[in-house]
Amino acid sequence: MKTAILCKNVIKTYGSGSTSVMALRGVDMEVRQGELFMLIGPSGCGKTTLISIIAGILNQDEGQCLLFGSDIKIMTENERIDYRGKNIGFVFQAYNLLPTLTAAENTAIPLIINGTKRLEAVKKSLETLKQVGLTDREANSLPANLSGGQQQRVAIARALVHDPKIIVCDEPTSALDGETGHKVMEIMRNIALSGNRTLVIVTHDNRVFSFADRIAVMDDGKIKKIVNSEKDLE
């Protein structure tokens, strides 16, 4: 399988001097194209920092993080924005939906940023929302009129709509009940991986571990081990 993400000795520190906190202490990790890769571990161990670096939201202090051989850190700001806009989808833990836009309009944002005309972008967003199980009525509703599970599906559709190569998710099932969480994971796996995309999912939810192709266990800013199945965690 082709390597999608390659992290080499990634180090990240917040703050300076006596108040500094080392969030990542030399992370080495390879994620393959077409797999669903989970990051698990206790709160504060560096999971969200790592996926933020992968997505180009943060810069590491040392080390390299390559996406299909490209190093986002050395790109200019405009190059980085363009690369992220075309190649990366991000599902935020808090959804980050704009309250004054409908679900369809929220979903269309990545396409519009990439230069797609509004009518075409909304049409594609409606198609993607149907793929994640939302009706036209729900697609034309404001976020406040949707349940938590429906808002999560909008956030997933927004991450998928522009056909990115890499999709990064931060706790996508944390606010969902077990049944809805499983439905969301099934949708993400079927839609995303059908296009040979790569998913990296941060989660504390052991109910969804079975959806992973591989699971990386993090603690204290490092990856302690990578296993091939939920059973190997025992």
Secondary structure, 3 states (H helix, E strand, C coil): CCEEEEEEEEEEEECCHHHCEEEEEEEEEEEECCCEEEEECCCCCCHHHHHHHHCCCCCCCEEEEEECCEEHHHCCHHHHHHHHHHHEEEECCCCCCCCCCCHHHHHHHHHHHCCCCHHHHHHHHHHHHHHCCCCHHHHCCCHHHCCHHHHHHHHHHHHHCCCCCEEEEECCCCCCCHHHHHHHHHHHHHHHHHCCCEEEEECCCHHHHHHCCEEEEEECCEEEEEECCHHHHC
